Amino acid sequence: MKTSYQYKIKPSLEQAEKIDKTLEMLRCQYNYLLAQRFDWYEQNRCSIDRCPLICYLPELKEQPNYYNQKASLVQLKIDRPWYKEIHSQVLQEVPKKVELAFDRWLKGDVNGKKSGRPRFKGKGQYKTFTYTQFKQQTLEDSLTLRYHFVNNRITLSKIGDVKVIVHRLIPGGFDIKTVSVTKKADGYYVTLSLDDKTVPTVKPDLNPDNIVGVDVGLIDFYVASDSSRIAAPKHLRKAERRLKSAQRRVSRRKKGSNRRRKAIQKLSKQHKKVADTRKDFHFKTAKLLLDKYDVVAVEKLNIKGLVKTKLAKSINDAGWGKFITILSNKAENAGLKVIAVNPNGTSQECSNCGHKVKKPLSQRMHNCPVCHTSLCRDLNAAINIKARGTHALKAQLMSS
């Protein structure tokens, strides 16, 4: 089982300067390696699909990749000795990030979906660096880590012992794989990536009949097949007045001034507060479902397509994609299951007889002319989602 714990850290003034300096140097190196790849791509690609029988072909330059860009870091530390102040593993993560961004643009991810052209990062836009290894091979190391946490300290290489606000201890049996340091609007955070291979992915007493279907929406955040529902909290809509006031304050400040920088920081904190409130709601809602049911069936929504509509702001405010991700992660950690089903026709199909009843989005009741079933449109969809989830789960269990 894999999970992550995030803690807020309280670095001293000197340590905060080191973190900021590290992020700035990593940003410069990221932009340099990305520019190196763009230069090779522009110089060696050719838009002409035919040429004469006799022609001159220039010698191709070596294509930048993760390995040769990683090897160039040795010369980087010779030419620019101040890069020795950064831990080697942290610096080696930069060409890896460049490789991922460039490959997503040209080749796409594992599903073949391509991203846009990678952008150069402006000042303050590089916010995270990672220690890819954390020494914790023996029981003594684990006890030492717990001792550091009890004393509110964690050791970060090249930075020092940093004070941590420990709101929960690391559970026993988990190994720390990576440690990431992130700068946010309200301070600095450290994220520990944990792994325990002894925890089963699916608990042995999983009850496949204890299943619920969930239909997400904008009026109600979700309606479940057991008729329970939670109203959409609309965190962004409620905070719009405060955000608008803070944004107006930023636009009135002179660009490059300290007053503008402080106004931007206040605006960032307001946005972070909205995001944290939404995230807290998602976690509590996911726990509410998983405490009651072993299997949760949800729709496999095309959220990227939905946010291109007029309802984009409300959809982003609801955060369906983030909620389903949190629900899936919490289910996996608890040994439970989340089943994603095809969303086509869940609202139109009658949950009682299967007859398709076409209705516009404004019609909130489902009235079947065949079996005379009358119920809430979202509840009808949730029951259909549960039925499809049950069918998909049975197919999974039979194949396994």
C-alpha positions in Angstrom: 0.0 0.0 0.0 1.3 3.5 -0.9 0.3 6.7 0.8 1.6 10.1 1.5 1.7 12.2 4.7 2.2 16.0 4.5 3.5 18.1 7.3 4.0 21.8 7.6 7.6 22.8 8.5 8.9 25.9 10.2 12.4 26.6 8.8 14.6 29.3 10.3 15.3 32.4 8.3 18.6 31.0 7.1 16.9 27.6 6.2 14.1 29.4 4.4 16.7 31.3 2.3 18.4 28.0 1.4 15.1 26.5 0.3 14.3 29.5 -1.8 17.8 29.6 -3.3 17.6 25.9 -4.1 14.2 26.3 -5.9 15.5 29.3 -7.9 18.6 27.4 -9.0 16.6 24.3 -9.9 14.2 26.6 -11.9 17.1 28.0 -13.9 18.5 24.5 -14.6 15.1 23.3 -15.7 14.7 26.1 -18.2 18.2 25.5 -19.5 17.7 21.8 -20.1 14.3 22.4 -21.6 15.8 25.0 -24.0 18.5 22.5 -24.9 15.8 20.1 -26.0 13.9 22.7 -28.0 17.1 23.7 -29.8 17.8 20.2 -30.9 14.2 19.7 -31.9 14.1 22.8 -34.1 17.5 22.2 -35.7 17.1 18.5 -36.5 13.5 18.2 -37.5 12.6 18.7 -41.2 9.2 19.6 -42.7 10.2 18.6 -46.3 9.1 15.1 -47.2 11.2 14.8 -50.4 14.6 16.0 -51.7 16.9 15.7 -54.8 18.9 12.5 -55.4 22.1 14.4 -54.5 21.9 16.7 -51.5 23.9 17.7 -48.5 22.7 16.4 -45.1 24.2 18.1 -42.0 25.6 15.9 -39.3 23.0 15.2 -36.7 23.7 16.4 -33.2 23.3 14.1 -30.2 19.8 14.1 -29.0 19.4 15.4 -25.4 17.9 12.7 -23.2 17.6 12.0 -19.5 21.0 10.2 -19.3 23.3 12.6 -21.1 21.6 15.6 -19.4 22.0 13.9 -16.1 25.7 13.3 -16.9 26.1 17.0 -17.7 25.4 17.9 -14.1 29.0 16.9 -13.2 30.3 19.7 -15.5 27.6 22.0 -14.2 29.1 21.8 -10.7 32.5 22.6 -12.1 31.4 25.6 -14.1 29.0 26.9 -11.5 30.3 25.8 -8.0 27.3 27.2 -6.2 25.3 24.2 -7.5 27.3 22.1 -5.1 25.0 23.5 -2.4 22.2 21.3 -3.8 21.9 17.7 -2.9 22.9 15.5 -5.9 19.6 13.5 -5.9 17.6 16.8 -5.8 19.5 18.1 -8.8 19.1 14.8 -10.7 15.3 15.1 -10.5 15.4 18.2 -12.9 16.3 16.3 -16.1 13.7 13.7 -15.1 11.0 16.3 -15.0 12.2 17.8 -18.3 12.1 14.3 -19.8 8.5 13.7 -18.7 7.3 17.1 -19.8 8.9 16.7 -23.3 7.7 13.1 -23.8 4.1 14.0 -22.9 4.2 16.7 -25.6 5.7 14.5 -28.4 4.7 11.0 -27.5 1.9 11.3 -24.9 1.4 9.4 -21.7 0.8 5.6 -21.2 -2.8 6.1 -22.6 -1.5 8.1 -25.6 -2.9 11.4 -24.5 -0.6 14.3 -25.4 0.0 17.5 -23.4 0.7 21.0 -24.6 4.2 22.3 -25.4 6.2 22.6 -22.2 6.6 26.1 -20.9 9.6 27.8 -19.3 9.1 28.4 -15.6 9.0 32.0 -14.5 10.3 33.3 -11.2 8.5 31.6 -8.3 6.9 28.9 -10.4 9.3 26.1 -9.5 7.9 25.1 -6.1 8.9 21.5 -5.2 12.1 19.5 -5.0 12.5 15.9 -4.0 14.9 13.6 -2.2 14.5 10.4 -4.1 16.0 8.2 -1.4 15.6 8.4 2.4 17.9 6.2 4.6 15.6 4.0 6.6 16.8 0.4 6.2 16.9 -0.8 9.7 14.7 -0.6 12.8 17.1 1.8 14.5 16.6 4.2 11.6 12.9 4.0 12.0 13.1 4.6 15.7 15.4 7.6 15.1 12.9 9.0 12.6 10.1 8.7 15.2 12.4 10.3 17.8 13.0 13.2 15.4 9.2 13.6 14.9 8.6 13.5 18.6 11.1 16.3 19.0 9.5 18.1 16.0 12.6 17.8 13.8 13.4 16.3 10.4 16.8 16.3 8.8 17.0 17.6 5.2 20.4 17.2 3.5 22.1 20.5 2.7 19.4 22.4 4.6 19.7 21.1 8.2 17.3 20.0 11.0 14.0 21.7 10.3 11.1 22.0 12.8 8.0 20.1 11.8 4.4 20.5 13.0 3.5 16.9 13.7 -0.2 16.4 13.5 0.1 12.6 13.2 2.8 9.9 13.6 3.9 7.6 10.8 2.2 4.2 11.3 4.4 1.2 12.0 5.6 -1.0 9.1 5.8 1.8 6.5 9.0 2.6 4.7 9.7 6.2 3.6 10.5 6.2 -0.2 10.8 9.9 -1.0 10.8 13.2 0.8 9.5 16.3 -1.1 9.8 19.9 0.1 7.1 22.3 -1.3 6.7 26.1 -1.0 3.1 27.2 -0.8 1.4 30.5 -0.3 1.3 30.1 3.5 4.7 28.5 4.1 6.7 25.4 3.5 5.6 21.7 3.6 7.3 18.4 3.6 5.6 15.3 2.0 6.7 11.8 2.9 5.9 9.1 0.3 5.2 5.9 2.3 4.9 2.2 1.3 4.0 -1.0 3.1 4.0 -4.1 0.9 2.5 -6.3 3.6 -0.9 -4.5 3.4 -3.3 -6.4 1.0 -4.7 -4.4 -1.9 -8.2 -5.9 -1.3 -9.2 -7.0 2.2 -10.1 -10.7 2.4 -13.6 -10.2 3.8 -14.7 -7.8 1.1 -18.5 -8.1 0.6 -19.3 -7.5 -3.2 -23.0 -7.1 -2.3 -22.3 -4.1 -0.1 -22.2 -1.7 -3.0 -23.5 1.8 -3.6 -23.9 3.8 -6.8 -23.0 7.5 -6.7 -24.1 10.2 -9.2 -22.2 13.5 -8.8 -23.9 16.8 -9.7 -23.9 20.6 -9.2 -27.1 21.0 -7.1 -26.3 18.0 -4.9 -22.6 17.1 -4.7 -23.7 13.5 -4.9 -26.9 11.4 -4.8 -26.4 7.8 -3.7 -28.5 4.8 -4.7 -29.6 4.5 -1.1 -31.4 7.9 -1.4 -28.8 9.7 0.7 -27.5 13.0 -0.7 -25.1 15.8 0.2 -25.7 19.4 -1.1 -23.0 21.0 -3.2 -20.9 23.2 -0.8 -19.9 25.7 -3.5 -16.7 26.8 -1.8 -15.5 29.1 -4.7 -18.9 30.8 -5.1 -19.0 31.6 -1.4 -15.5 33.1 -1.4 -15.9 35.0 -4.7 -16.4 38.4 -3.0 -13.2 38.0 -0.9 -11.3 36.9 -3.9 -12.6 39.7 -6.1 -11.6 42.3 -3.4 -8.1 40.7 -3.1 -7.6 40.6 -6.9 -8.7 44.2 -7.2 -6.1 45.1 -4.6 -3.4 43.4 -6.7 -4.4 45.1 -9.9 -4.1 48.6 -8.2 -0.5 48.0 -7.1 2.5 49.0 -9.1 4.1 46.1 -10.9 7.4 45.1 -9.3 6.6 46.9 -6.0 6.7 45.3 -2.5 3.1 46.3 -2.0 2.1 44.3 -5.1 4.1 41.3 -3.9 2.4 41.4 -0.5 -1.1 41.8 -2.2 -0.3 38.7 -4.4 0.7 36.7 -1.4 -2.6 37.6 0.3 -4.6 36.6 -2.8 -2.7 33.3 -3.0 -3.6 32.6 0.7 -7.3 33.2 -0.1 -7.2 30.8 -3.1 -5.3 28.2 -1.0 -7.9 28.5 1.7 -10.7 27.7 -0.8 -8.7 24.7 -2.1 -8.0 23.4 1.4 -11.6 23.7 2.4 -12.7 21.8 -0.8 -10.1 19.1 -0.2 -11.2 18.7 3.4 -14.8 18.3 2.2 -13.7 15.6 -0.3 -11.8 13.6 2.3 -14.7 13.7 4.8 -17.2 12.8 2.1 -15.1 9.9 0.8 -14.7 8.6 4.4 -18.5 8.8 4.9 -19.0 6.5 1.9 -16.2 4.0 2.6 -17.3 3.6 6.3 -20.7 2.3 5.0 -19.9 0.4 1.9 -17.2 -2.0 0.6 -17.7 -1.1 -3.1 -18.5 2.3 -4.6 -19.6 2.6 -8.2 -19.0 6.0 -9.9 -19.3 7.3 -13.5 -16.2 7.6 -15.6 -16.7 11.2 -16.6 -14.9 13.1 -19.3 -14.2 16.1 -17.0 -11.8 17.8 -19.5 -14.7 17.9 -22.0 -17.2 19.1 -19.4 -15.1 22.1 -18.3 -15.3 23.5 -21.9 -19.0 24.2 -21.4 -20.8 27.1 -19.7 -20.8 25.2 -16.5 -17.0 25.1 -16.3 -16.8 27.3 -13.2 -19.3 25.3 -11.2 -17.7 22.0 -12.3 -14.3 23.2 -11.2 -15.7 24.4 -8.0 -17.3 21.0 -7.3 -13.9 19.2 -8.0 -15.4 15.9 -9.2 -12.1 14.6 -10.6 -10.2 15.3 -7.4 -13.0 13.7 -5.3 -12.9 10.5 -7.3 -9.1 10.4 -7.1 -9.3 10.8 -3.3 -12.1 8.2 -3.1 -10.1 5.7 -5.1 -6.9 6.2 -3.0 -8.7 5.9 0.3 -10.5 2.8 -1.0 -7.2 1.2 -2.1 -5.6 2.0 1.3 -8.6 0.4 3.1 -8.7 -2.7 0.9 -12.0 -1.6 -0.7 -12.9 -1.0 -4.3 -14.1 1.8 -6.5 -15.6 0.8 -9.8 -15.8 3.3 -12.7 -18.7 2.6 -15.1 -19.8 4.0 -18.5 -21.9 7.2 -17.9 -23.8 7.0 -21.2 -27.5 7.0 -20.6 -27.6 6.6 -16.8 -30.0 9.5 -16.5 -32.2 8.6 -19.5 -32.5 4.9 -18.8 -35.3 3.8 -16.4 -33.8 2.1 -13.3 -36.9 -0.1 -13.0 -37.7 -1.4 -16.6 -34.7 -0.2 -18.7 -36.8 2.0 -21.0 -35.1 5.1 -22.3 -36.9 8.3 -21.4 -35.3 11.3 -23.0 -35.4 14.5 -21.0 -33.5 17.8 -21.0 -31.1 18.7 -18.2 -33.7 21.2 -16.7 -36.1 18.3 -16.0 -35.2 17.1 -12.6 -37.8 14.2 -12.3 -37.7 10.9 -14.1 -41.2 9.8 -15.1 -41.3 6.5 -17.1 -44.4 6.1 -19.4 -44.0 2.3 -19.5 -43.7 1.2 -15.8 -44.9 4.6 -14.4 -41.9 4.9 -12.1 -41.5 8.4 -10.8 -38.4 9.5 -8.9 -35.6 12.0 -8.8 -33.5 12.1 -11.9 -30.2 11.9 -10.0 -31.5 9.0 -7.8 -32.5 7.1 -11.0 -29.0 7.6 -12.4 -27.4 6.5 -9.1 -29.4 3.2 -9.2 -28.3 2.6 -12.8 -24.7 3.3 -11.8 -25.0 0.7 -9.0 -26.4 -1.9 -11.4 -23.6 -1.3 -13.9 -21.0 -1.4 -11.1 -22.4 -4.7 -9.8 -22.1 -6.2 -13.3 -18.6 -4.9 -13.7 -17.5 -6.2 -10.3 -18.8 -9.6 -11.0 -16.9 -9.7 -14.3 -13.7 -8.7 -12.5 -14.2 -11.4 -9.8 -14.9 -14.1 -12.4 -11.8 -13.1 -14.4 -9.6 -13.1 -11.3 
